[in-house]
Amino acid sequence: MIGLNQKLILQTGSFGLVMGILNTLGYTQNYDIYIWIIILIGSAFIISKKVNSKIFIHCLLIGLCWGVDASFIEALFYKTFINNNIYASDFYSKISFINPRISLILLGVFCGFISGILLYYFQLILSKIKLK
């Protein structure tokens, strides 16, 4: 796509891949929301510094990369993910009407979309703070 910083999207989007691996191995447990907030603020800072046009599209694509990458890793190694995350095994054992791997990926896409929107607003706040 013309006008998009693809290198930046891939670099910041790779945090989703890292989080998917860490979450699958059970290293994040109760701290994953705090790690995501740090990633969100750090990426917003990078975007506010390096992107001047099509900011919303950049943020949305990065958020979708986070969600899709993390959920794809977790779905690919589903048994390991369930064994290392007790809360997830309880949640996915209650869902019987859809394959847990598919629901994991759908949830990842939805959360990635929401994360992209949040990233956009965090980036707006950071860019306003820098101007003053």
Buried (B, 14 or more C-beta within 10 A) or exposed (E): EEEBBEEBBEBBBBBBBBBBBBBBBBEBEEEBEEBBEEBBBEBBBBBBEEBEEBBEBBBBBBBBBBBBBBBBBBBBBBEBBBEBBEEBBEBBEEEEEEEBBEBBBEBBBEBBBEBBBBBBEBBBEBBEEEEE
